[in-house]
Amino acid sequence: MGDKAYKDCLTSMYSLRRFGIKLGLTKIKNILSALGNPQNNYSCIHVAGTNGKGSVASALACILDKSGYKVGLFTSPHLVTFNERIQINNHLISNKSVVESYHAVNNIHRGSREPTFFEFSTAMALYEFSKEKVDWAVIETGMGGRLDATNIIKPAISIITNISIEHKAYLGNTIEKIAGEKGGIIKRGKPVITGAKQKSAINVLKNIAAANKAPFYLLGESFKTRKNNNGTFTYHGMGKVWPGMRTGMSGVHQIENAALVLAACEILGEKIDITVERIRSGLLQNKWPGRLEIVSSSPYIILDGAHNLDAARALSRFLSTEFHGRKITVITGMLEDKPYPAMLKSILSICSRAIFTKPLIDRALEPEELYEASKGIIKNTKIIPDIKDAINYAVRTASKDEVICITGSLYVVGEAKAFFSNLTFNHI
């Protein structure tokens, strides 16, 4: 009975996807008001940005957990199962909790327009965190920030990881417009931390912060990191210097993400009990699935959900550095709203073989389109639409020291994770 109730809830929620993406706060305000505004019952940290949101959010949740607080974490999308989106102290909420929070949201009058899937999920998370009496909730935006359903919270700190062109139909087609949307999470008088690099983006965010009298902290200006020879780095903050820091995640870009986390910890440390030892421990133990995640050592298989151009470039740099001289096979599928020709050029240029596949989501590109876009970049290609079949083929035909990288979309990575874990894949 319990299992059926859980599956029925997921079926009902996934059916909300037919309403698409609707940015705006009226619907979520009405839902949460009817629930008694649960989001006001705990302290929050809000995380937006193009890449690194999940890594930053999970690291902060891990550090707060290590520091003795009860911590909620809300992220998206999930890779294998819906429960990944809502975690408490680094544990996925139970199927029973999913059912209870679903019914809490579903049983209230929601007005004339049905909520979108993301609005419904956000309401469930904010309700669940209140029900479980968390001290802190770390909340990742879904898309943008200003009109994202999560922007109903009142954060103690806002973090904007970085900014690049994405979701142009919803957020605008310039860096300035996208920065303006992401800067919408900045709240009056509350600190904002960012790793934005473009002058235009920085200026937009600085202006929004100034208008809101929000203290503004910029990576490379307000705080910095310096890599050490032993694989650690030193954090040089606003008033603290923390040597011997190490992130539990691969890739040099994770040091930038870690810097944002440590800046948040430095600010939090002025108000709450959070020691450098626990910060160091939490940062090292943080893992975020599907980001340079090794799932097999023989053959060597890496999952990385690089789903935009900046992430594809970071992956390409990592692979060419870490596996110089080794054959690399890429299994990739992408979504139709991504700059897939440029992404393919970046990734395939360092690979010896490509297998084009297709995730189950309806926005997926046909593998034939990826094949056409790959001409002139790589010769050894194959189309295998089913992800499980693509993985089996790659493993069966790989040479002894070959590296297999599965990438292009978090949806591709999710299906691959389910395959490697022998789990049932929650259709996303």
C-alpha positions as CSV (number, residue, x, y, z in Angstrom):
1,M,0.0,0.0,0.0
2,G,2.8,2.4,1.0
3,D,4.7,1.7,-2.2
4,K,1.5,2.3,-4.3
5,A,0.8,5.6,-2.5
6,Y,4.3,6.8,-3.3
7,K,4.1,5.8,-6.9
8,D,0.7,7.5,-7.2
9,C,2.1,10.7,-5.8
10,L,5.0,10.7,-8.3
11,T,2.6,10.0,-11.2
12,S,0.4,12.9,-10.2
13,M,3.4,15.3,-9.8
14,Y,5.0,14.3,-13.1
15,S,1.7,14.9,-14.8
16,L,2.1,18.6,-13.8
17,R,4.9,18.8,-16.3
18,R,2.3,19.3,-19.0
19,F,1.9,22.9,-17.6
20,G,5.6,23.6,-18.5
21,I,7.7,26.3,-16.9
22,K,5.9,29.3,-15.5
23,L,8.1,31.9,-13.7
24,G,6.4,34.0,-11.1
25,L,5.8,34.1,-7.3
26,T,2.0,34.5,-7.0
27,K,1.2,30.8,-7.2
28,I,3.9,29.7,-4.7
29,K,2.9,32.5,-2.3
30,N,-0.7,31.3,-2.3
31,I,0.2,27.7,-1.7
32,L,2.6,28.5,1.2
33,S,0.2,31.0,2.7
34,A,-2.4,28.2,2.9
35,L,0.2,26.0,4.5
36,G,0.9,28.6,7.2
37,N,4.1,30.0,5.5
38,P,6.4,27.1,6.7
39,Q,9.4,28.8,5.0
40,N,9.5,31.3,7.8
41,N,10.2,28.7,10.5
42,Y,13.9,28.2,9.9
43,S,17.0,30.1,8.6
44,C,17.8,29.8,4.9
45,I,20.7,30.2,2.5
46,H,19.7,30.8,-1.1
47,V,22.0,29.6,-4.0
48,A,21.7,30.6,-7.6
49,G,24.0,30.6,-10.6
50,T,24.7,28.9,-13.9
51,N,27.1,26.1,-12.7
52,G,28.1,24.8,-9.3
53,K,24.8,25.5,-7.5
54,G,24.4,21.9,-6.3
55,S,28.0,21.5,-5.3
56,V,27.9,24.7,-3.2
57,A,24.6,24.0,-1.7
58,S,25.5,20.4,-0.7
59,A,28.8,21.5,0.8
60,L,27.1,24.1,3.0
61,A,24.5,21.6,4.1
62,C,27.3,19.2,4.9
63,I,29.3,21.8,6.9
64,L,26.2,22.9,8.9
65,D,25.4,19.2,9.6
66,K,28.9,18.7,10.9
67,S,28.5,21.8,13.1
68,G,25.6,20.2,14.9
69,Y,22.6,21.8,13.1
70,K,19.6,20.1,11.6
71,V,19.8,21.0,7.9
72,G,17.4,20.7,5.0
73,L,18.7,20.7,1.4
74,F,16.5,21.4,-1.7
75,T,18.1,20.9,-5.1
76,S,17.1,19.9,-8.7
77,P,16.9,18.0,-10.9
78,H,17.1,14.6,-9.3
79,L,19.2,12.0,-11.0
80,V,17.5,8.7,-10.1
81,T,14.8,9.2,-7.6
82,F,12.6,12.2,-6.6
83,N,13.6,12.0,-3.0
84,E,17.1,13.3,-3.9
85,R,15.5,16.8,-4.2
86,I,14.6,17.0,-0.5
87,Q,17.3,15.9,2.0
88,I,17.7,16.3,5.7
89,N,21.2,16.0,7.2
90,N,22.5,14.5,4.0
91,H,19.8,11.8,4.0
92,L,17.1,11.6,1.3
93,I,13.6,11.9,2.8
94,S,11.6,8.7,3.0
95,N,8.9,7.6,0.6
96,K,6.4,8.1,3.5
97,S,7.6,11.7,3.9
98,V,7.2,12.3,0.2
99,V,3.6,11.1,0.4
100,E,2.8,13.2,3.5
101,S,4.3,16.4,2.0
102,Y,2.6,15.7,-1.3
103,H,-0.8,15.4,0.4
104,A,-0.2,18.5,2.5
105,V,0.3,20.5,-0.6
106,N,-2.3,18.7,-2.7
107,N,-5.1,19.1,-0.2
108,I,-5.2,22.9,-0.1
109,H,-7.1,25.1,-2.5
110,R,-4.6,26.3,-5.0
111,G,-6.6,28.7,-7.1
112,S,-7.5,28.6,-10.8
113,R,-4.1,27.7,-12.2
114,E,-2.5,24.3,-11.4
115,P,1.0,24.6,-10.0
116,T,3.9,23.5,-12.1
117,F,5.9,20.5,-11.1
118,F,8.7,22.8,-9.7
119,E,6.3,25.0,-7.8
120,F,4.7,21.8,-6.3
121,S,8.1,20.3,-5.4
122,T,9.3,23.6,-3.8
123,A,6.2,23.8,-1.6
124,M,6.7,20.2,-0.6
125,A,10.3,20.8,0.4
126,L,9.6,24.0,2.4
127,Y,6.7,22.3,4.2
128,E,8.8,19.2,4.9
129,F,11.6,21.3,6.4
130,S,9.2,23.0,8.8
131,K,7.6,19.7,9.8
132,E,11.0,18.2,10.6
133,K,12.0,21.4,12.5
134,V,15.2,22.0,10.7
135,D,17.5,24.8,11.9
136,W,18.8,25.7,8.5
137,A,17.6,25.1,4.9
138,V,19.9,25.4,1.9
139,I,17.8,26.1,-1.1
140,E,19.0,25.9,-4.7
141,T,17.0,27.9,-7.4
142,G,15.5,26.0,-10.3
143,M,15.9,28.6,-13.0
144,G,17.1,32.2,-12.7
145,G,16.2,33.7,-9.4
146,R,14.0,36.7,-9.4
147,L,10.8,34.9,-10.5
148,D,11.9,31.4,-9.4
149,A,9.5,29.6,-7.0
150,T,12.3,29.4,-4.4
151,N,12.5,33.2,-4.2
152,I,9.7,33.2,-1.6
153,I,12.3,32.5,1.2
154,K,14.1,35.1,3.3
155,P,17.7,34.0,3.3
156,A,20.4,35.0,5.7
157,I,22.9,34.8,2.8
158,S,22.4,34.8,-1.0
159,I,25.1,33.1,-3.2
160,I,25.3,33.5,-7.0
161,T,28.0,31.1,-8.2
162,N,28.7,32.3,-11.7
163,I,26.8,33.5,-14.8
164,S,26.7,32.4,-18.4
165,I,24.2,32.4,-21.2
166,E,21.4,29.9,-20.5
167,H,17.6,29.5,-20.7
168,K,17.5,32.5,-23.1
169,A,13.8,32.2,-23.7
170,Y,13.1,32.7,-20.0
171,L,16.0,34.7,-18.6
172,G,17.1,36.9,-21.5
173,N,19.8,36.7,-24.2
174,T,22.5,38.8,-22.6
175,I,24.8,38.4,-19.6
176,E,23.4,41.6,-18.1
177,K,19.8,40.4,-18.3
178,I,20.6,37.0,-16.9
179,A,22.6,38.6,-14.1
180,G,19.6,40.7,-13.3
181,E,17.4,37.7,-13.1
182,K,19.8,35.8,-10.8
183,G,20.5,38.9,-8.8
184,G,16.8,38.9,-7.9
185,I,17.6,36.6,-5.0
186,I,19.5,39.5,-3.3
187,K,17.6,40.6,-0.2
188,R,17.6,43.9,1.7
189,G,20.5,44.1,4.1
190,K,21.5,40.5,3.6
191,P,25.1,39.6,2.4
192,V,25.5,38.4,-1.2
193,I,28.5,36.3,-2.3
194,T,29.3,35.7,-6.0
195,G,31.9,34.1,-8.2
196,A,30.7,36.0,-11.3
197,K,33.6,36.9,-13.6
198,Q,32.2,39.2,-16.4
199,K,32.5,42.9,-15.7
200,S,28.9,43.4,-17.0
201,A,27.5,40.7,-14.6
202,I,29.5,42.0,-11.7
203,N,28.3,45.6,-12.3
204,V,24.6,44.5,-12.4
205,L,25.0,42.5,-9.2
206,K,26.8,45.3,-7.4
207,N,24.1,47.7,-8.4
208,I,21.3,45.4,-7.1
209,A,23.2,44.9,-3.9
210,A,23.8,48.6,-3.4
211,A,20.1,49.3,-4.0
212,N,19.2,46.8,-1.3
213,K,22.0,47.9,1.0
214,A,23.3,44.3,0.9
215,P,27.0,43.7,1.7
216,F,28.6,42.5,-1.5
217,Y,31.5,39.9,-1.6
218,L,33.2,39.1,-4.8
219,L,35.5,36.1,-5.4
220,G,39.0,37.4,-6.4
221,E,38.3,40.8,-4.8
222,S,36.8,40.3,-1.3
223,F,38.2,36.8,-0.8
224,K,40.6,34.5,-2.7
225,T,42.2,31.1,-2.8
226,R,45.8,30.0,-3.4
227,K,46.5,26.4,-4.5
228,N,49.2,24.6,-2.5
229,N,51.6,21.9,-3.9
230,N,50.1,19.1,-1.8
231,G,46.6,19.3,-3.3
232,T,45.2,21.6,-0.7
233,F,44.4,25.3,-1.0
234,T,44.5,28.3,1.3
235,Y,41.4,30.5,1.7
236,H,42.2,34.2,2.2
237,G,38.9,35.7,3.4
238,M,37.6,39.0,4.5
239,G,39.1,38.6,7.9
240,K,40.2,34.9,8.1
241,V,43.0,32.8,6.5
242,W,42.3,29.1,6.5
243,P,45.2,26.9,5.2
244,G,45.0,23.2,4.3
245,M,41.6,23.3,2.8
246,R,40.6,20.4,0.4
247,T,37.4,19.8,-1.5
248,G,36.1,16.3,-1.7
249,M,35.2,16.8,-5.4
250,S,37.4,16.6,-8.5
251,G,38.2,19.4,-10.9
252,V,40.0,22.7,-10.4
253,H,36.6,24.5,-10.8
254,Q,35.6,23.0,-7.5
255,I,38.1,25.2,-5.7
256,E,36.2,28.2,-6.9
257,N,32.9,26.7,-5.7
258,A,34.6,25.9,-2.3
259,A,35.8,29.5,-2.0
260,L,32.1,30.7,-2.2
261,V,31.2,28.1,0.5
262,L,34.1,29.2,2.8
263,A,33.1,32.9,2.3
264,A,29.6,32.0,3.4
265,C,31.0,30.1,6.4
266,E,33.1,33.1,7.4
267,I,30.0,35.3,7.4
268,L,27.9,32.7,9.2
269,G,30.7,32.3,11.8
270,E,29.9,35.8,13.1
271,K,26.4,34.7,14.1
272,I,26.5,30.9,14.8
273,D,28.8,28.3,16.2
274,I,30.8,27.0,13.2
275,T,34.5,26.1,13.7
276,V,37.2,25.9,11.1
277,E,37.8,22.2,11.9
278,R,34.2,21.4,11.1
279,I,34.3,23.5,8.0
280,R,37.4,21.7,6.8
281,S,35.8,18.3,7.6
282,G,32.5,19.1,5.9
283,L,34.1,20.5,2.8
284,L,36.3,17.4,2.4
285,Q,33.4,14.9,2.9
286,N,31.0,16.7,0.6
287,K,30.1,14.6,-2.5
288,W,27.7,15.6,-5.2
289,P,26.5,12.8,-7.5
290,G,26.9,13.0,-11.2
291,R,29.7,15.6,-11.1
292,L,33.0,13.9,-12.2
293,E,31.7,10.8,-10.3
294,I,33.7,7.6,-10.8
295,V,31.4,4.6,-11.0
296,S,33.9,2.0,-12.2
297,S,37.7,1.6,-12.2
298,S,37.9,-1.3,-14.7
299,P,37.1,0.0,-17.2
300,Y,37.4,3.6,-15.8
301,I,34.0,5.2,-16.1
302,I,33.2,8.8,-15.1
303,L,29.7,10.4,-15.0
304,D,29.6,14.2,-15.4
305,G,26.3,16.1,-16.0
306,A,28.0,18.9,-18.0
307,H,24.9,20.4,-19.5
308,N,26.0,23.8,-20.8
309,L,29.0,25.2,-22.6
310,D,31.0,26.3,-19.5
311,A,30.5,22.9,-17.9
312,A,31.5,21.2,-21.1
313,R,34.7,23.2,-21.3
314,A,35.5,22.4,-17.6
315,L,35.0,18.7,-18.3
316,S,37.2,18.9,-21.4
317,R,40.0,20.5,-19.4
318,F,39.7,17.9,-16.7
319,L,39.8,14.9,-19.0
320,S,42.7,16.2,-21.1
321,T,44.7,16.9,-18.0
322,E,43.9,13.8,-15.9
323,F,44.0,11.3,-18.8
324,H,46.6,12.7,-21.1
325,G,47.7,10.0,-23.6
326,R,44.8,7.6,-22.8
327,K,41.9,6.8,-25.2
328,I,38.7,8.5,-24.2
329,T,35.2,7.4,-25.3
330,V,32.4,9.7,-24.6
331,I,28.7,8.6,-24.4
332,T,26.6,11.7,-24.8
333,G,23.0,12.9,-25.1
334,M,21.9,16.4,-24.9
335,L,18.7,18.5,-24.7
336,E,17.4,20.6,-27.6
337,D,17.7,24.0,-25.8
338,K,21.5,23.6,-25.3
339,P,24.3,25.0,-27.6
340,Y,25.1,21.4,-28.5
341,P,27.4,22.1,-31.5
342,A,29.8,24.2,-29.3
343,M,29.5,21.7,-26.4
344,L,30.3,18.8,-28.8
345,K,33.3,20.6,-30.2
346,S,34.7,21.2,-26.7
347,I,34.2,17.6,-25.5
348,L,34.9,15.6,-28.7
349,S,38.1,17.4,-29.5
350,I,39.9,15.4,-26.8
351,C,38.1,12.0,-27.4
352,S,38.9,9.1,-29.7
353,R,35.4,7.8,-29.9
354,A,31.8,9.1,-29.5
355,I,28.6,7.2,-28.9
356,F,25.4,9.3,-29.3
357,T,22.4,8.4,-27.2
358,K,19.1,9.9,-26.0
359,P,17.7,10.4,-22.5
360,L,14.0,9.7,-21.9
361,I,13.0,13.3,-21.3
362,D,10.8,14.8,-24.1
363,R,13.2,17.7,-24.7
364,A,16.0,15.4,-25.7
365,L,17.8,15.9,-29.1
366,E,17.7,13.0,-31.5
367,P,21.1,11.3,-31.6
368,E,21.2,11.8,-35.4
369,E,21.5,15.6,-34.8
370,L,24.5,15.1,-32.5
371,Y,26.0,12.9,-35.2
372,E,25.6,15.5,-37.8
373,A,27.1,18.2,-35.6
374,S,30.1,16.0,-34.8
375,K,31.2,15.7,-38.4
376,G,34.7,17.2,-38.9
377,I,35.5,16.9,-35.2
378,I,35.7,13.1,-34.7
379,K,35.5,10.1,-37.0
380,N,34.8,7.1,-34.8
381,T,31.2,7.5,-33.9
382,K,28.1,5.4,-33.3
383,I,24.4,6.0,-32.6
384,I,22.9,3.9,-29.9
385,P,19.7,5.6,-28.7
386,D,19.1,3.5,-25.5
387,I,21.5,4.6,-22.8
388,K,21.8,1.1,-21.2
389,D,22.7,-0.3,-24.6
390,A,25.2,2.5,-25.2
391,I,26.9,1.8,-21.9
392,N,27.0,-2.0,-22.5
393,Y,28.5,-1.5,-26.0
394,A,31.1,1.0,-24.8
395,V,32.2,-1.4,-21.9
396,R,32.3,-4.4,-24.2
397,T,34.4,-2.7,-26.9
398,A,36.7,-0.6,-24.6
399,S,40.5,-1.3,-24.6
400,K,42.2,-2.1,-21.3
401,D,43.2,1.5,-20.3
402,E,40.4,3.3,-22.0
403,V,38.4,6.0,-20.2
404,I,34.6,6.1,-20.7
405,C,32.9,9.4,-19.9
406,I,29.1,9.7,-19.8
407,T,28.0,13.3,-20.1
408,G,25.9,16.0,-21.9
409,S,22.9,16.2,-19.6
410,L,22.0,15.4,-16.0
411,Y,19.2,13.3,-17.4
412,V,21.7,11.1,-19.3
413,V,23.7,10.8,-16.1
414,G,20.6,10.0,-14.1
415,E,19.7,7.1,-16.3
416,A,23.3,5.9,-16.2
417,K,23.4,6.1,-12.4
418,A,20.2,4.0,-12.2
419,F,21.8,1.4,-14.6
420,F,25.0,1.1,-12.5
421,S,23.1,1.0,-9.2
422,N,20.5,-1.5,-10.5
423,L,17.8,1.0,-9.4
424,T,14.4,1.8,-10.9
425,F,14.7,5.1,-12.7
426,N,12.1,7.7,-11.7
427,H,11.0,9.2,-15.0
428,I,12.0,12.8,-14.8
